[in-house]
Amino acid sequence: MKEYGNNSNIDNTGGGNTKYDKTRCIQLLIDMREKLLAEGDNRYPRRGDFTEAEVVAIKAHLGPWPRALEAAGIKPPRDESIAQRAKEKRIRAKRKKTEYKKAAKAKKEKL
């Protein structure tokens, strides 16, 4: 009888059951970065540099790939002011759209 369960900690590449935790995921990223630098490749580790099971574990423990690289100290943290400016821009656009709708409605009622 086949058992169903959480297979996110299983490496199906033939290496047996490999458990991943947050520290192991961070170490995987750091080791890959060091390997790339040793080979003269000055880039961040990509998903394709890891097995599917490793990618699943890294994203499960550390979040989206850019945040995982930040958590491992490989990539500098994103600038929060950029996110704040984008939010303010969306708010301004929404207000402008609302004002336009109000003006159009007032003009329609005037006629």
Rosetta blueprint (number, residue, H / E / L):
1 M L
2 K L
3 E L
4 Y L
5 G L
6 N L
7 N L
8 S L
9 N L
10 I L
11 D L
12 N L
13 T L
14 G L
15 G L
16 G L
17 N L
18 T L
19 K L
20 Y L
21 D L
22 K H
23 T H
24 R H
25 C H
26 I H
27 Q H
28 L H
29 L H
30 I H
31 D H
32 M H
33 R H
34 E H
35 K H
36 L H
37 L H
38 A H
39 E L
40 G L
41 D L
42 N L
43 R L
44 Y L
45 P L
46 R L
47 R H
48 G H
49 D H
50 F L
51 T L
52 E H
53 A H
54 E H
55 V H
56 V H
57 A H
58 I H
59 K H
60 A H
61 H H
62 L H
63 G L
64 P L
65 W H
66 P H
67 R H
68 A H
69 L H
70 E H
71 A H
72 A L
73 G L
74 I L
75 K L
76 P L
77 P L
78 R L
79 D L
80 E H
81 S H
82 I H
83 A H
84 Q H
85 R H
86 A H
87 K H
88 E H
89 K H
90 R H
91 I H
92 R H
93 A H
94 K H
95 R H
96 K H
97 K H
98 T H
99 E H
100 Y H
101 K H
102 K H
103 A H
104 A H
105 K H
106 A H
107 K H
108 K H
109 E H
110 K H
111 L L
